[in-house]
C-alpha cells in the first residue's frame, strides 16, 4: 500500500487496541484502572457481529413461517438485541488492570452491572480516529468508569480521541 492509502488503515490499530483509563463514576478522579479496548474495525468485533446475526437467524428459524408476524419479529429482535449489544461490547475488551482474569465471562458479568463502562467502551471503540496509525501515541479517559473485574495486563499503544 502507498503512504497516501495507509492514512486510512484502522484495522491494525483496532486489533492492537487503545488504553482506556477508568475514572470514578462519582468523583471523576482517576482510579488507576484501565481497559485495553479494541476498535470496531477489529477482527474480534467483526466476528461477534457475524455471530449476532447468526443468533438472530437461529431465533427466527425456530418460529414457523406461518406464525412469524411483524409483531413476533419485533419481539424476537428485542429479545436478542440487548444481549447481542453486551456481547459485542465485551468482545472489545482485550485486557484490564483488575486482579480478576480478563476472560470473556468476567468481562460480560462486569459490564452487565456497569452500563456506564459499556457506554464508554462503545464511544471509544466507535471513534475511528482512536485507531489511526498516525494518532497511536496517546491515551484516553472514560467520563465515568470503575469497579470490579479482572487483570490480564497487555501492553499496547495508547490513543486519545
RADASUL-V48206 format. One record per helix or strand. SS is the DSSP state (A for helix, B for strand). FROM is the first residue (numbers start at 1). TO is the last residue. If there is no record, write none. Layout:
# RADASUL-V48206
ss/from/to
SS/FROM/TO
SS/FROM/TO
This chain:
# RADASUL-V48206
ss/from/to
A/3/6
A/11/16
B/18/23
B/30/37
A/43/61
A/65/67
A/70/90
B/93/97
B/100/100
A/104/113
A/115/126
A/128/131
A/133/135
B/140/141
B/150/151
